[in-house]
Amino acid sequence: KQQQQQQQQQQQQQQQQQQQQQQQQQQQDLGGLQQHHRVGV
């Protein structure tokens, strides 16, 4: 039982890390678009 619980916790942590990475990428993309617009204006 202990081993199973540990494995579940690890999986949850990995999912959280993936979500954080996706959010960071989206923020970077938005920042890049904003810079382009500023240059265009």
GIFENCOR-V953571 format. One record per residue. N is the residue number from 0. RES is the residue in three letters. SS is DSSP state (H for helix, E for strand, C for the rest). PHI is phi in degrees with one decimal (* if undefined). PSI is psi as a letter, one per 40 degrees, with the letter a starting at -180 (none if undefined). Layout:
n = <N	N>
res = <RES	RES>
ss = <SS	SS>
phi = <PHI	PHI>
psi = <PSI	PSI>
This chain:
n = <0	1	2	3	4	5	6	7	8	9	10	11	12	13	14	15	16	17	18	19	20	21	22	23	24	25	26	27	28	29	30	31	32	33	34	35	36	37	38	39	40>
res = <LYS	GLN	GLN	GLN	GLN	GLN	GLN	GLN	GLN	GLN	GLN	GLN	GLN	GLN	GLN	GLN	GLN	GLN	GLN	GLN	GLN	GLN	GLN	GLN	GLN	GLN	GLN	GLN	ASP	LEU	GLY	GLY	LEU	GLN	GLN	HIS	HIS	ARG	VAL	GLY	VAL>
ss = <C	H	H	H	H	H	H	H	H	H	H	H	H	H	H	H	H	H	H	H	H	H	H	H	H	H	H	H	H	H	H	H	H	H	H	H	H	H	H	H	C>
phi = <*	-61.0	-61.5	-60.9	-62.3	-61.2	-61.9	-61.7	-61.6	-61.6	-62.1	-62.7	-62.0	-62.0	-62.0	-62.1	-62.2	-61.7	-62.1	-62.0	-62.1	-61.5	-61.8	-62.4	-62.2	-61.9	-62.0	-63.9	-61.1	-61.3	-59.8	-64.4	-63.4	-60.6	-62.0	-61.7	-62.3	-61.7	-65.8	-62.9	-74.1>
psi = <d	d	d	d	d	d	d	d	d	d	d	d	d	d	d	d	d	d	d	d	d	d	d	d	d	d	d	d	d	d	d	d	d	d	d	d	d	d	d	d	none>
